[in-house]
Amino acid sequence: MNAALKQIRLIKRIDRLIRLKATGSPIEFASKLDISKATLHRTILAMKELDAPIIFDIKSNSYLYLNEVIFKFGFHANTSSDYNLDTKPKYKRKKIKKNIPVPENETGMF
């Protein structure tokens, strides 16, 4: 299996267990996921870099989200009527000016 797909599936599993408030300590959580504690920490760090508001709550001995978030990855049906592959891009290329004179140097030569 592709490494990127493995990482995405792991993030989905971590997300699900955090939502269920069923992570336990880092060691317990890593064991539930059948990964090392170091892999768990690296993956959580990657999730935080993607703006996941994850914290470890000492009182509940579990990872939690500070606020409600959704992790979504994949292709989903687009219901927008604005989406059309046949339309031209909304940007225009800048025209390059040709034959721009080079300023003369002190000797009067180009």
Summary of the structure (lengths in Angstrom):
residues: 110
radius of gyration: 25.9
end to end distance: 61.5
largest distance: 80.2
contacts: 188
relative contact order: 0.12
helix: 35%
strand: 7%
